[in-house]
């Protein structure tokens, strides 16, 4: 019997039902939630940081590699999506892509300038 679990991604609100033990990164891909990565899940690039509010008990405990890479950030609920595995219903927050954030901020500035004219 395979146990399926649900993970929800914020701020999009998208969810995926996956097999227990699936990485957060793979679950995000299945849900269509983009999480940046260059190392394809080998914990080398550290780009796939997500936040697990309330120290989400639905995720696997930190492994030694993840703990070493995060160097204390885990205390704030930060996890590496390529290393954290889903074992129970959980919610994770995915930060906005930096390029998208820069474009959004520029568009907001432009809109403010347009209002002045």
C-alpha positions in Angstrom: 0.0 0.0 0.0 1.4 3.4 -1.1 0.7 6.3 1.2 -0.1 9.5 -0.7 0.3 12.9 0.9 -0.7 16.5 0.0 1.6 19.4 -0.1 0.4 23.0 -0.7 2.6 25.7 -2.1 2.2 29.4 -1.1 1.6 32.0 -2.3 0.1 30.3 -5.4 -2.1 28.0 -3.4 -1.4 25.1 -5.8 -1.3 21.6 -4.3 0.0 18.2 -5.3 -0.7 14.8 -4.0 2.4 12.7 -4.1 3.9 9.5 -2.7 5.3 9.9 0.8 9.0 10.4 0.5 8.8 12.6 -2.6 11.1 15.7 -2.5 9.5 19.1 -2.2 11.2 20.0 -5.5 9.6 17.1 -7.3 6.2 17.8 -5.8 6.5 21.4 -6.9 7.3 20.3 -10.4 4.2 18.1 -10.4 2.1 21.0 -9.1 3.5 23.4 -11.8 5.2 25.6 -9.1 8.5 26.9 -10.3 11.4 26.5 -7.9 14.8 27.7 -9.1 17.6 25.2 -9.2 20.9 24.7 -11.1 22.2 21.5 -9.6 19.0 19.4 -10.3 18.5 18.4 -6.7 22.0 17.7 -5.5 22.1 20.4 -2.8 25.0 22.2 -4.5 23.5 25.5 -5.7 21.3 26.4 -2.7 18.8 28.1 -5.0 15.8 25.9 -4.0 15.3 27.4 -0.6 11.7 27.3 0.6 10.1 28.1 4.0 8.2 25.6 6.0 6.0 27.7 8.4 5.6 26.4 11.9 8.4 23.9 11.4 6.1 21.8 9.3 5.9 18.3 10.8 4.9 16.9 7.4 8.5 17.1 6.2 11.5 14.9 6.8 14.0 16.0 9.4 17.0 17.8 8.1 19.7 15.5 6.9 23.4 16.3 7.7 24.0 17.7 4.2 21.0 20.0 4.4 21.9 21.2 7.9 25.4 21.9 6.8 24.4 23.8 3.7 21.8 25.9 5.5 24.2 26.9 8.2 21.6 28.0 10.8 18.9 29.2 8.4 16.9 26.0 9.3 16.0 27.7 12.6 13.8 30.1 10.6 12.0 27.2 8.9 14.2 27.4 5.7 14.6 24.1 3.9 16.1 23.0 0.6 13.4 21.8 -1.7 15.7 19.2 -3.2 16.5 17.6 0.2 13.3 17.9 2.2 10.9 15.0 1.7 7.1 15.1 2.2 5.7 12.5 4.6 2.5 14.2 5.7 0.2 17.0 4.8 2.2 20.2 4.7 2.5 23.7 3.4 5.6 25.4 2.1 6.2 29.0 1.0 8.1 29.5 -2.2 9.9 32.8 -2.5 9.3 35.0 -5.6 11.9 34.5 -8.3 14.4 37.4 -8.1 14.1 38.3 -11.8 10.3 38.3 -11.6 10.5 40.4 -8.4 12.8 43.0 -10.1 10.4 43.2 -13.1 7.4 43.6 -10.8 9.1 46.4 -8.9 10.1 48.2 -12.1 6.5 48.0 -13.4 5.2 49.4 -10.1 7.7 52.3 -10.3 6.6 53.0 -13.9 2.9 52.9 -12.9 3.6 55.4 -10.1 5.4 57.7 -12.5 2.6 57.4 -15.0 0.1 58.6 -12.3 2.2 61.7 -11.8 1.6 62.8 -15.4 
